[in-house]
């Protein structure tokens, strides 16, 4: 065994030695198998974090430090693995952060605290916002200029994300947040388009032509149905 070392952050003795090794692992030497993972893969650093939190006893400073090391490692590996996959790294981060949050909620968890739980919830919210901003917010930019383009991009996003694996509790929340983000502006755009064409000869002709198209415009309910089929894995 490595000799116990003195560390101003961890104190001294065998526990300090173990914590220092865990810190080192979390800071980069504990690697994810990037060739055999997906957005649902649980990072091995999660278990290491739980061990470290147990060793930290009730030291809030050490808890914060180890949590920061863990989150940094998670984000670094997510960027490496999912660099070219839009939005998917945020799903990986959400799944893993939620995994740790669930472990902390287990009855009798010695390392659980309101402050730690709050920090994890804050991370979950941050990753949600980042996912929505990268994957869904840009769709609304095309709504008032080109509904056909919006529909094509919306369906492409749904096809891309439909088989992503998201833990059950997060899946429902994400779907509803996407519905709230996409559907009301879409309904407003449909209404605006209808108002523009109402009463004019050209508008009536366009309406007739639209009805003859093989592909009809999607309704708001159609969009909801597509969104609520996301993340089925």
N, C-alpha and C positions, 0 to 999 in steps of 0.2 A: 504493500500500500504506500501511496505517496506520503511523504512526511507531512504532518500537520503544519500549516503555514499561518503566519500572521497576516491578516488583511484588515485594514482599517474599516472597511465596509462590512465585512462578515465577522469580525472578531477573530478569535483564534481557536485552535483545537480541531478535532476531527470533523465536526459539523461545518466549520469554516472551510476546511479543505474540500469537502463534498460540494458545498455551495460554489466555491471558486471553480471547480471542475464543471459544474452545471452551467455556470455563467459562460465559461469558455465554449462549451458545446453550443449553447444557445446563440453565441456570437459568431458562429460560423463553422465549427468543425462537425456539427451534428447535421448530416445532410439528408435531404429527401431524394428518393430514387426518381429522378425527373423523367425517366423513360417508362415508368410503370405507375403513373398516377393520373388522376382526373380531378374534376372539381369536387368530387365527393371523398377523395382520399383524406384520411385523418393523418395529419402531420405527426411524426414521432416526437416532435418537440412538445406536443401537448402533454404527453405523459411525463416528460422531463420537467415541465413547468409545475405540474401538480406535485411532484416529488420535492421540488425546490420550495414551493409554498408551504408544504408540511414541515420542512426543516427550518424555515424562517420563523416558526412559532408565531408570535403576535407582533412582529416587527413590521409596521406599516411601510417604513422606508425601504426595507429589503423586498417586501411584496411588490412595491411600485417598480423597483429596479428590475426584478426578475420578469415582471409582466412586460416591461418595456423591451427587455432583451428578447423575450418570446415573440412579441408582436413584430419587432423589427426583422427577426429571422423569418417569420411567416410571410411578411410582405416581400422580403428579398427573394424568397423561393417562388412565391406566386408570380412575381415579375419575370423570373427566369423561365418558368415552366409555361406560362400562358402569355408570353410577350406578344404573340401575333394573334391572339384570340380575344376579340373585343368583348369585354364584360365578364369573361369567364373567371379571370383572376379574382374578381370581387366575390363571385359565388364561392370559390375555394376559401377565401378569407372568412366569409360569412359562416360557412359550414364548420370551419375549425374553431372560430370564436364561439359559436353557439355550443359546440362540443365541450369546450372548457367551462362555459357558463353552466351547462347542465351538470358537469362534474362537481362544480362548487355548490350546487343546490341539493346535492345528496344529503340525506339526514346524517348529522354527526360529522360533517366535513370540518376538520379542525382548522382549515385555512380559510374558511368562508368568512366574509365580512361584507357589510353593506357598501363600504367604500370600494372594495374589489369588484363586487357585483355591479356597482354603478359604472365603474371604468369599463367593464366588459360590455355593458349595455350601450355605453357611449361609442365604443368601437363598432358594435353591430350597426348602430344608426349611421355612423360615418361610412361604413362599407356599403350600406344600402343606398345612401345618397350618391356615392361615387358610381355604383352600378347603374342607377337610374340616369344619372347625368351622362354617362358614356353610352349607354345602350338605348335609351328611350327618349330622353328630352330632345335630341336632335330631330326626331320624327315630327315634332310639332312645328318645326320651322317651315315645313313644306305644306302645312294644312291649308293656309289661306291663299296659296299660289297655285297648287297643283294637287288636287285630290287623288288623281290617278297615280301620281308618283308616290304620294303618301301611302296609298293602299298597297302598292307593290313593295315599298320598303317595310311597311308594317308586317305584311305576310312573310317577307324574307326573314325579319327578326324573329317572328314566331317559329318559323321552320328551324331556324338556327338554334334557338333556345329550348325547343320543345322537349328534347331528350336529356337536357341537363339534369343532374341529380341534386336536389335540394332537400335538406331535412324537413320533415313534414310540417313542423310548427312554423318554420320560416317560409315555406312554400305558399301557404295561404296568405300571409302578410304581404309578401312580394307581389303576388297576383293582384291583390286589392289595391296596392299602391300604384301598380301599373295602370289598372283600370281608372283610378282617380286622376292619374296624370294624362292619360290618352283620351278617354271617352268623352268627358265634358267638352274639351276643345273641338273634338271631331263632330259632336252634335251641333255645336255653334257654327262650325264651317259648313255643315250640310244645310243648316237653316239659312245662313247667309247666301249660299249658292241658290237656294230656292227663292229667296226674296229678290235676288238680282234678276232672275228669269221670269218672275211672275208678272203677267199683264202685257208683256211685249210679244210681238209676232215671232221674233227670232228666238225668244225664250221658249215659246210653245213648241216651235219646230225642234229646238234642241232637246226638249223634254221627250218629244215623240221619238226622236232618234235614239235617245238614251234607252228608252224602253225596248227598243228593237235589238239592243246589244245583247250578245250572249252572256256577257258578264255584267250583272247588275251591281250597282253601288252597294257596298256593305252598310248594313244598319249598325246602330250603336250596340244592339244586342248581339249582332254577329261578332263585333270586336270583342265584347265581353266573353263570348264563348271561346274565341281563339285564345285570349289571354288566360282564361281559367283552365286551359289544357296545357299550360306551360309547366316545365320542370317535372315531368312525370318520370324521367329517368329510364 
